[in-house]
Amino acid sequence: MKVSPSILTCDFSKIGEEIHFVEETKADWLHLDIMDGVFVPNLTFGPPVIKRLRPLTDLFFDVHLMMQHPDWLVDAFIDAGANLINFHVESDANIEETIAKIKERDIKVGLTVKPNTPVDSVFPYLDSLDLVLVMTVEPGFGGQSFMEEQLEKVKALVEEREKRNLSFTIEVDGGVNRKTAEACANAGVDMAVVGNALFTNPDPIGLVLAIHEL
C-alpha cells in the first residue's frame, strides 16, 4: 500500500520544511486538501499556494477539492501544478463534464465519496476515473477517528473493479495510522492518506515503511 501524506495537519508557518520532511519519509504522493468553507465547515488554501509549493518538490500532487463548485477552479488548480484533481460526487458540479474537463488537460482525475453517501454513486463514472477516494471520516478537519465500517465501500470497489476489468486506484482518507492501515490493506486499499499520525510520529519513516509493507 502506498502513502499520500496530507499537509492539513502540518505547520503552515514552515510548509517548505514540512514538504521536505514528507520527502524524507519516502512517501509516494502529497495530499493537498482544498476546503471552501461551504462544502465543508473549514477553509484551507487555493491555487496560489499550490503554485508556490510546486517548485519545492517533485512529489505527485494529489489535490482533493472539498468544494461545492470544484468545476469553477479546475483549470486554476491544474495550472498551479496539480497532478490529480479529485472532487466530490456530492458536489454541485456536473460530474461527467468536470471529469472530461480534467482529462482534457491531460492529468489524472478522481471522485470522492463521503461517509453517508452510498459507494455505488460513483459506479457510473468508474470507466473514466483514475482514482476513487473513500472518506473514512467526515471531511473538513484533521485528527478524527477512523470509521472502519467505511471499508465495506472499499471491498465493493475492489469487486466492481475486478468485475469490469478496470484499474483505478482506491484511496482512503481519515484517521489512518499504523493500526488502521492494516485494516485498510486487508480491505484492498491501494493508497492511504496519512496526516496527524505522520506529522506527530516519533518515527515517521518507520510508519511509512510499515504501511508500504502491508
Backbone as CSV, one residue per row, in Angstrom:
resi,resn,N_x,N_y,N_z,CA_x,CA_y,CA_z,C_x,C_y,C_z
1,MET,0.843,-1.192,0.000,0.000,0.000,0.000,0.879,1.243,0.000
2,LYS,0.474,2.234,-0.769,1.235,3.475,-0.878,0.689,4.533,0.079
3,VAL,1.451,5.618,0.221,1.131,6.645,1.215,1.107,8.025,0.567
4,SER,0.039,8.779,0.865,-0.099,10.160,0.394,-0.308,11.060,1.610
5,PRO,0.763,11.582,2.208,0.610,12.410,3.410,-0.181,13.691,3.138
6,SER,-1.111,13.969,4.041,-1.874,15.206,3.962,-1.167,16.291,4.767
7,ILE,-0.983,17.443,4.160,-0.329,18.544,4.874,-1.314,19.364,5.690
8,LEU,-2.558,18.871,5.803,-3.571,19.600,6.568,-3.150,19.818,8.013
9,THR,-2.412,18.855,8.582,-2.006,18.971,9.988,-0.551,19.403,10.151
10,CYS,0.083,19.838,9.073,1.474,20.274,9.190,1.538,21.694,9.766
11,ASP,2.748,22.176,10.022,2.964,23.541,10.495,3.067,24.451,9.273
12,PHE,1.993,25.189,8.992,1.950,26.012,7.784,2.926,27.186,7.834
13,SER,3.453,27.503,9.013,4.425,28.591,9.096,5.782,28.185,8.528
14,LYS,5.989,26.887,8.353,7.232,26.392,7.749,6.918,25.258,6.776
15,ILE,6.012,25.534,5.869,5.477,24.498,4.999,6.541,23.916,4.055
16,GLY,7.506,24.738,3.659,8.578,24.222,2.820,9.364,23.135,3.532
17,GLU,9.660,23.356,4.806,10.368,22.353,5.604,9.513,21.108,5.794
18,GLU,8.214,21.296,5.958,7.321,20.160,6.147,7.248,19.289,4.888
19,ILE,7.288,19.913,3.727,7.295,19.140,2.484,8.596,18.369,2.347
20,HIS,9.703,18.985,2.737,10.980,18.273,2.728,10.929,17.087,3.688
21,PHE,10.267,17.267,4.825,10.072,16.183,5.783,9.308,15.025,5.136
22,VAL,8.251,15.345,4.387,7.474,14.310,3.697,8.354,13.558,2.705
23,GLU,9.184,14.286,1.972,10.095,13.635,1.026,11.025,12.658,1.741
24,GLU,11.519,13.039,2.905,12.450,12.194,3.649,11.800,10.906,4.153
25,THR,10.481,10.921,4.317,9.794,9.711,4.770,9.651,8.679,3.660
26,LYS,9.964,9.070,2.420,9.822,8.201,1.243,8.354,7.914,0.921
27,ALA,7.486,8.844,1.294,6.081,8.728,0.913,5.952,8.880,-0.602
28,ASP,4.803,8.464,-1.128,4.641,8.371,-2.575,4.060,9.632,-3.209
29,TRP,3.038,10.197,-2.592,2.368,11.383,-3.099,2.314,12.438,-1.997
30,LEU,1.792,13.623,-2.337,1.488,14.663,-1.353,0.019,15.027,-1.512
31,HIS,-0.749,14.880,-0.443,-2.195,15.115,-0.473,-2.477,16.552,-0.051
32,LEU,-3.148,17.287,-0.909,-3.438,18.704,-0.679,-4.946,18.882,-0.540
33,ASP,-5.390,19.181,0.680,-6.819,19.320,0.978,-7.276,20.751,0.750
34,ILE,-8.185,20.919,-0.189,-8.712,22.240,-0.528,-10.145,22.338,-0.014
35,MET,-10.386,23.266,0.908,-11.707,23.424,1.517,-12.216,24.845,1.292
36,ASP,-13.503,24.950,0.954,-14.050,26.247,0.554,-14.889,26.932,1.625
37,GLY,-15.079,26.274,2.799,-15.912,26.866,3.837,-17.397,26.758,3.567
38,VAL,-17.771,26.121,2.459,-19.176,25.930,2.090,-19.495,24.437,2.057
39,PHE,-18.785,23.700,1.238,-18.983,22.256,1.161,-18.614,21.585,2.478
40,VAL,-17.577,22.104,3.119,-17.180,21.673,4.468,-16.986,22.930,5.329
41,PRO,-17.153,22.812,6.643,-17.078,24.000,7.509,-15.647,24.368,7.885
42,ASN,-14.803,24.517,6.895,-13.414,24.883,7.144,-12.836,25.488,5.874
43,LEU,-11.755,26.252,6.016,-11.060,26.857,4.886,-9.590,26.448,4.935
44,THR,-9.003,26.223,3.768,-7.561,25.971,3.749,-6.867,26.952,2.810
45,PHE,-6.587,26.532,1.582,-5.848,27.388,0.660,-6.296,27.081,-0.770
46,GLY,-5.738,27.823,-1.721,-6.169,27.666,-3.104,-5.007,27.577,-4.073
47,PRO,-5.279,27.804,-5.362,-4.254,27.657,-6.389,-2.974,28.463,-6.171
48,PRO,-3.027,29.700,-5.648,-1.774,30.450,-5.477,-0.777,29.756,-4.550
49,VAL,-1.283,29.106,-3.499,-0.385,28.390,-2.579,0.223,27.173,-3.271
50,ILE,-0.598,26.428,-3.992,-0.077,25.257,-4.708,0.971,25.680,-5.730
51,LYS,0.744,26.797,-6.390,1.718,27.297,-7.370,3.063,27.572,-6.707
52,ARG,3.046,28.071,-5.480,4.285,28.345,-4.742,4.946,27.060,-4.250
53,LEU,4.135,26.051,-3.951,4.675,24.781,-3.469,5.274,23.937,-4.580
54,ARG,4.750,24.091,-5.793,5.140,23.202,-6.890,6.652,23.178,-7.154
55,PRO,7.359,24.318,-7.131,8.805,24.269,-7.384,9.620,23.644,-6.253
56,LEU,8.989,23.409,-5.091,9.724,22.918,-3.934,9.934,21.417,-3.942
57,THR,9.196,20.693,-4.778,9.236,19.235,-4.722,8.808,18.608,-6.043
58,ASP,9.280,17.393,-6.260,8.827,16.609,-7.412,7.726,15.634,-7.028
59,LEU,7.272,15.675,-5.773,6.212,14.783,-5.335,4.945,14.976,-6.180
60,PHE,4.237,13.891,-6.400,2.967,13.902,-7.110,1.936,14.641,-6.259
61,PHE,1.294,15.670,-6.811,0.317,16.474,-6.080,-1.085,15.880,-6.249
62,ASP,-1.557,15.293,-5.157,-2.860,14.649,-5.056,-3.820,15.693,-4.476
63,VAL,-4.542,16.407,-5.345,-5.325,17.576,-4.924,-6.786,17.185,-4.724
64,HIS,-7.238,17.291,-3.483,-8.581,16.880,-3.075,-9.446,18.123,-2.875
65,LEU,-10.394,18.327,-3.779,-11.236,19.515,-3.750,-12.510,19.261,-2.955
66,MET,-12.538,19.738,-1.721,-13.746,19.697,-0.902,-14.472,21.019,-1.122
67,MET,-15.095,21.131,-2.289,-15.684,22.384,-2.741,-17.082,22.131,-3.293
68,GLN,-17.969,23.088,-3.073,-19.317,22.986,-3.611,-19.313,23.082,-5.133
69,HIS,-18.391,23.906,-5.666,-18.316,24.103,-7.119,-16.872,23.865,-7.589
70,PRO,-16.385,22.640,-7.546,-14.997,22.373,-7.935,-14.705,22.720,-9.381
71,ASP,-15.721,22.634,-10.225,-15.530,22.908,-11.650,-15.121,24.347,-11.917
72,TRP,-15.429,25.262,-11.007,-15.094,26.670,-11.211,-13.582,26.907,-11.232
73,LEU,-12.821,26.073,-10.527,-11.389,26.346,-10.369,-10.496,25.209,-10.877
74,VAL,-11.068,24.282,-11.618,-10.275,23.152,-12.125,-9.051,23.633,-12.891
75,ASP,-9.238,24.529,-13.832,-8.115,24.998,-14.652,-7.056,25.693,-13.799
76,ALA,-7.486,26.462,-12.807,-6.533,27.171,-11.945,-5.682,26.198,-11.148
77,PHE,-6.290,25.133,-10.637,-5.522,24.141,-9.881,-4.563,23.368,-10.779
78,ILE,-4.992,23.073,-11.983,-4.107,22.371,-12.922,-2.947,23.273,-13.324
79,ASP,-3.234,24.526,-13.615,-2.174,25.479,-13.966,-1.186,25.659,-12.820
80,ALA,-1.660,25.508,-11.581,-0.799,25.679,-10.408,0.129,24.493,-10.181
81,GLY,-0.195,23.331,-10.795,0.708,22.188,-10.676,0.107,20.900,-10.172
82,ALA,-1.228,20.794,-10.103,-1.860,19.548,-9.673,-1.550,18.428,-10.657
83,ASN,-1.282,17.244,-10.126,-1.110,16.054,-10.962,-2.381,15.215,-11.020
84,LEU,-3.217,15.362,-9.995,-4.511,14.684,-9.943,-5.509,15.614,-9.278
85,ILE,-6.675,15.756,-9.888,-7.776,16.516,-9.298,-8.844,15.522,-8.877
86,ASN,-9.163,15.576,-7.601,-10.119,14.658,-7.012,-11.237,15.486,-6.389
87,PHE,-12.466,15.320,-6.853,-13.570,16.125,-6.333,-14.708,15.225,-5.861
88,HIS,-15.660,15.810,-5.164,-16.707,15.025,-4.508,-17.901,14.757,-5.411
89,VAL,-18.362,13.509,-5.349,-19.566,13.141,-6.092,-20.776,13.890,-5.548
90,GLU,-20.703,14.376,-4.295,-21.815,15.114,-3.677,-21.802,16.600,-4.031
91,SER,-20.813,17.069,-4.756,-20.722,18.494,-5.091,-21.803,18.890,-6.099
92,ASP,-21.888,20.188,-6.368,-22.880,20.694,-7.323,-22.367,20.691,-8.760
93,ALA,-21.167,20.177,-8.970,-20.610,20.128,-10.325,-21.338,19.102,-11.175
94,ASN,-21.373,19.347,-12.483,-21.790,18.301,-13.419,-20.645,17.288,-13.464
95,ILE,-20.874,16.093,-12.934,-19.797,15.128,-12.743,-19.136,14.748,-14.062
96,GLU,-19.924,14.364,-15.053,-19.355,13.920,-16.337,-18.577,15.043,-17.012
97,GLU,-19.134,16.243,-17.003,-18.463,17.375,-17.657,-17.167,17.741,-16.937
98,THR,-17.182,17.682,-15.623,-15.977,18.035,-14.858,-14.885,16.991,-15.052
99,ILE,-15.251,15.714,-15.065,-14.274,14.653,-15.355,-13.649,14.880,-16.721
100,ALA,-14.493,15.155,-17.705,-13.997,15.367,-19.074,-13.079,16.588,-19.140
101,LYS,-13.437,17.635,-18.428,-12.633,18.869,-18.430,-11.244,18.603,-17.861
102,ILE,-11.186,17.809,-16.792,-9.894,17.485,-16.178,-9.064,16.604,-17.098
103,LYS,-9.687,15.604,-17.685,-8.955,14.679,-18.568,-8.437,15.382,-19.817
104,GLU,-9.169,16.390,-20.269,-8.716,17.171,-21.432,-7.400,17.882,-21.162
105,ARG,-7.137,18.165,-19.893,-5.894,18.839,-19.509,-4.757,17.834,-19.267
106,ASP,-5.027,16.567,-19.545,-4.009,15.518,-19.500,-3.421,15.297,-18.113
107,ILE,-4.289,15.350,-17.078,-3.875,14.933,-15.739,-4.885,13.897,-15.247
108,LYS,-4.600,13.303,-14.098,-5.460,12.255,-13.567,-6.664,12.855,-12.853
109,VAL,-7.735,12.045,-12.767,-8.982,12.525,-12.172,-9.527,11.478,-11.212
110,GLY,-10.088,11.960,-10.092,-10.699,11.072,-9.120,-12.007,11.618,-8.605
111,LEU,-12.796,10.729,-7.980,-14.026,11.117,-7.305,-13.956,10.655,-5.854
112,THR,-14.507,11.467,-4.971,-14.541,11.154,-3.541,-15.969,10.906,-3.091
113,VAL,-16.119,9.983,-2.139,-17.427,9.697,-1.559,-17.348,9.875,-0.045
114,LYS,-18.277,10.661,0.502,-18.326,10.931,1.944,-18.945,9.738,2.682
115,PRO,-18.771,9.678,4.032,-19.258,8.530,4.791,-20.736,8.197,4.614
116,ASN,-21.591,9.202,4.500,-23.024,8.929,4.409,-23.535,8.736,2.983
117,THR,-22.631,8.728,2.023,-23.005,8.573,0.619,-22.763,7.130,0.172
118,PRO,-23.750,6.486,-0.454,-23.543,5.122,-0.951,-22.417,5.073,-1.980
119,VAL,-21.611,4.040,-1.913,-20.457,3.958,-2.803,-20.867,3.756,-4.252
120,ASP,-22.048,3.179,-4.488,-22.456,2.959,-5.872,-22.772,4.260,-6.607
121,SER,-22.750,5.387,-5.873,-22.937,6.683,-6.532,-21.798,7.002,-7.498
122,VAL,-20.636,6.386,-7.309,-19.506,6.625,-8.219,-19.418,5.574,-9.318
123,PHE,-20.204,4.501,-9.217,-20.092,3.408,-10.186,-20.309,3.851,-11.641
124,PRO,-21.250,4.774,-11.916,-21.461,5.167,-13.318,-20.250,5.842,-13.964
125,TYR,-19.293,6.300,-13.149,-18.161,7.070,-13.665,-16.841,6.292,-13.643
126,LEU,-16.861,5.063,-13.153,-15.614,4.335,-12.918,-14.770,4.150,-14.169
127,ASP,-15.411,3.993,-15.314,-14.659,3.799,-16.565,-13.756,4.987,-16.873
128,SER,-14.104,6.164,-16.358,-13.359,7.386,-16.678,-12.406,7.817,-15.573
129,LEU,-12.376,7.101,-14.457,-11.626,7.553,-13.290,-10.274,6.873,-13.143
130,ASP,-9.322,7.638,-12.603,-8.014,7.097,-12.234,-7.977,6.729,-10.752
131,LEU,-8.926,7.267,-9.973,-8.895,7.077,-8.521,-10.287,7.276,-7.933
132,VAL,-10.580,6.507,-6.889,-11.761,6.753,-6.061,-11.273,6.877,-4.628
133,LEU,-11.685,7.958,-3.965,-11.310,8.208,-2.574,-12.510,7.952,-1.671
134,VAL,-12.341,7.031,-0.741,-13.357,6.750,0.264,-12.976,7.487,1.546
135,MET,-13.833,8.413,1.974,-13.578,9.140,3.214,-13.894,8.241,4.407
136,THR,-12.922,8.086,5.291,-13.119,7.281,6.494,-13.293,8.170,7.729
137,VAL,-13.528,9.460,7.484,-14.002,10.430,8.475,-14.896,11.412,7.730
138,GLU,-15.611,12.247,8.461,-16.340,13.333,7.817,-15.326,14.376,7.352
139,PRO,-15.373,14.791,6.100,-14.371,15.737,5.605,-14.491,17.106,6.265
140,GLY,-13.333,17.759,6.420,-13.331,19.121,6.932,-12.245,19.405,7.948
141,PHE,-11.883,18.408,8.754,-10.882,18.623,9.795,-10.003,17.387,9.943
142,GLY,-8.728,17.604,10.270,-7.824,16.501,10.527,-7.960,15.993,11.948
143,GLY,-7.337,14.841,12.220,-7.275,14.318,13.576,-8.509,13.576,14.044
144,GLN,-9.432,13.206,13.132,-10.640,12.495,13.525,-10.404,10.989,13.611
145,SER,-11.355,10.302,14.249,-11.247,8.854,14.417,-11.699,8.112,13.164
146,PHE,-11.012,7.044,12.871,-11.242,6.194,11.701,-12.580,5.456,11.798
147,MET,-13.367,5.518,10.712,-14.636,4.796,10.629,-14.410,3.489,9.876
148,GLU,-14.206,2.415,10.611,-13.839,1.148,9.961,-14.949,0.612,9.067
149,GLU,-16.206,0.949,9.359,-17.310,0.450,8.536,-17.235,0.955,7.099
150,GLN,-16.491,2.051,6.884,-16.356,2.586,5.526,-15.539,1.657,4.627
151,LEU,-14.826,0.716,5.224,-14.038,-0.229,4.423,-14.919,-1.182,3.626
152,GLU,-16.195,-1.277,3.984,-17.118,-2.062,3.157,-17.243,-1.436,1.764
153,LYS,-17.122,-0.110,1.696,-17.134,0.565,0.397,-15.896,0.194,-0.423
154,VAL,-14.771,0.085,0.261,-13.541,-0.323,-0.419,-13.712,-1.713,-1.019
155,LYS,-14.262,-2.625,-0.244,-14.468,-4.001,-0.734,-15.399,-4.021,-1.939
156,ALA,-16.423,-3.186,-1.902,-17.342,-3.101,-3.037,-16.638,-2.552,-4.276
157,LEU,-15.750,-1.591,-4.075,-14.995,-1.031,-5.198,-14.022,-2.051,-5.777
158,VAL,-13.366,-2.813,-4.910,-12.462,-3.866,-5.378,-13.226,-4.866,-6.243
159,GLU,-14.395,-5.267,-5.770,-15.222,-6.224,-6.511,-15.657,-5.658,-7.856
160,GLU,-16.082,-4.400,-7.855,-16.534,-3.770,-9.103,-15.365,-3.597,-10.067
161,ARG,-14.209,-3.237,-9.542,-13.017,-3.067,-10.386,-12.640,-4.372,-11.065
162,GLU,-12.683,-5.457,-10.322,-12.340,-6.758,-10.895,-13.388,-7.208,-11.909
163,LYS,-14.651,-6.990,-11.580,-15.746,-7.407,-12.453,-15.693,-6.696,-13.800
164,ARG,-15.291,-5.425,-13.773,-15.283,-4.625,-15.004,-13.883,-4.489,-15.606
165,ASN,-12.914,-5.181,-15.010,-11.530,-5.174,-15.518,-10.994,-3.748,-15.651
166,LEU,-11.152,-2.980,-14.564,-10.678,-1.602,-14.521,-9.402,-1.522,-13.691
167,SER,-8.799,-0.342,-13.647,-7.500,-0.226,-12.966,-7.385,1.018,-12.086
168,PHE,-8.502,1.622,-11.692,-8.444,2.823,-10.864,-7.863,2.501,-9.489
169,THR,-7.200,3.492,-8.910,-6.640,3.389,-7.562,-7.729,3.618,-6.524
170,ILE,-7.696,2.833,-5.450,-8.624,3.029,-4.337,-7.846,3.654,-3.181
171,GLU,-8.297,4.831,-2.775,-7.630,5.613,-1.740,-8.582,5.801,-0.553
172,VAL,-8.033,5.849,0.649,-8.832,6.209,1.831,-8.199,7.403,2.524
173,ASP,-9.030,8.164,3.213,-8.554,9.385,3.873,-9.315,9.576,5.171
174,GLY,-8.553,9.626,6.293,-9.158,9.947,7.570,-8.845,8.938,8.651
175,GLY,-8.083,9.362,9.652,-7.817,8.506,10.796,-6.907,7.331,10.524
176,VAL,-6.115,7.405,9.467,-5.220,6.286,9.140,-3.948,6.389,9.981
177,ASN,-3.641,5.310,10.679,-2.407,5.205,11.460,-1.858,3.783,11.276
178,ARG,-0.853,3.420,12.044,-0.236,2.102,11.854,-1.261,0.972,12.038
179,LYS,-2.155,1.127,13.007,-3.141,0.082,13.288,-4.230,0.023,12.231
180,THR,-4.844,1.176,11.926,-5.952,1.182,10.973,-5.475,0.935,9.548
181,ALA,-4.214,1.225,9.264,-3.668,0.971,7.925,-3.726,-0.510,7.578
182,GLU,-3.548,-1.378,8.583,-3.592,-2.817,8.328,-4.988,-3.239,7.879
183,ALA,-6.016,-2.685,8.525,-7.389,-2.979,8.120,-7.660,-2.473,6.710
184,CYS,-7.094,-1.310,6.383,-7.245,-0.754,5.034,-6.634,-1.687,3.991
185,ALA,-5.417,-2.139,4.264,-4.733,-3.029,3.325,-5.514,-4.321,3.142
186,ASN,-6.036,-4.861,4.225,-6.797,-6.110,4.143,-8.077,-5.951,3.324
187,ALA,-8.632,-4.738,3.324,-9.858,-4.481,2.560,-9.580,-4.269,1.075
188,GLY,-8.318,-3.948,0.739,-7.968,-3.751,-0.659,-7.578,-2.341,-1.041
189,VAL,-7.282,-1.500,-0.036,-6.872,-0.116,-0.313,-5.496,-0.098,-0.980
190,ASP,-5.337,0.770,-1.984,-4.060,0.929,-2.688,-3.242,2.099,-2.152
191,MET,-3.929,3.154,-1.697,-3.273,4.401,-1.300,-3.920,4.933,-0.035
192,ALA,-3.111,5.184,0.995,-3.630,5.706,2.258,-3.175,7.144,2.454
193,VAL,-4.130,8.029,2.702,-3.813,9.399,3.095,-3.533,9.391,4.595
194,VAL,-2.366,9.874,4.972,-1.963,9.885,6.382,-1.610,11.321,6.763
195,GLY,-2.212,11.817,7.832,-1.958,13.193,8.259,-1.379,13.277,9.649
196,ASN,-2.253,13.372,10.627,-1.846,13.547,12.021,-0.899,12.440,12.491
197,ALA,-1.172,11.203,12.073,-0.349,10.068,12.511,1.081,10.163,12.017
198,LEU,1.292,10.865,10.914,2.642,11.018,10.373,3.361,12.207,11.008
199,PHE,2.684,13.365,11.053,3.336,14.591,11.495,3.588,14.630,12.996
200,THR,2.930,13.738,13.754,3.167,13.679,15.194,3.922,12.423,15.594
201,ASN,4.394,11.665,14.605,5.024,10.376,14.895,6.507,10.535,15.213
202,PRO,7.010,9.905,16.280,8.444,9.974,16.577,9.297,9.210,15.563
203,ASP,8.659,8.330,14.795,9.371,7.561,13.773,8.565,7.577,12.475
204,PRO,8.481,8.739,11.809,7.643,8.842,10.604,8.118,7.947,9.466
205,ILE,9.438,7.794,9.324,9.941,6.926,8.263,9.515,5.485,8.529
206,GLY,9.584,5.073,9.803,9.144,3.735,10.166,7.680,3.515,9.864
207,LEU,6.854,4.535,10.083,5.432,4.432,9.795,5.190,4.213,8.306
208,VAL,5.846,5.032,7.473,5.668,4.893,6.025,6.145,3.529,5.549
209,LEU,7.283,3.091,6.058,7.809,1.773,5.673,6.841,0.662,6.081
210,ALA,6.285,0.776,7.289,5.343,-0.235,7.764,4.103,-0.306,6.870
211,ILE,3.603,0.855,6.442,2.443,0.883,5.558,2.810,0.323,4.186
212,HIS,3.985,0.673,3.689,4.440,0.146,2.400,4.495,-1.382,2.389
213,GLU,4.762,-1.962,3.540,4.918,-3.422,3.609,3.577,-4.158,3.701
214,LEU,2.487,-3.421,3.921,1.177,-4.065,4.066,0.649,-4.570,2.733
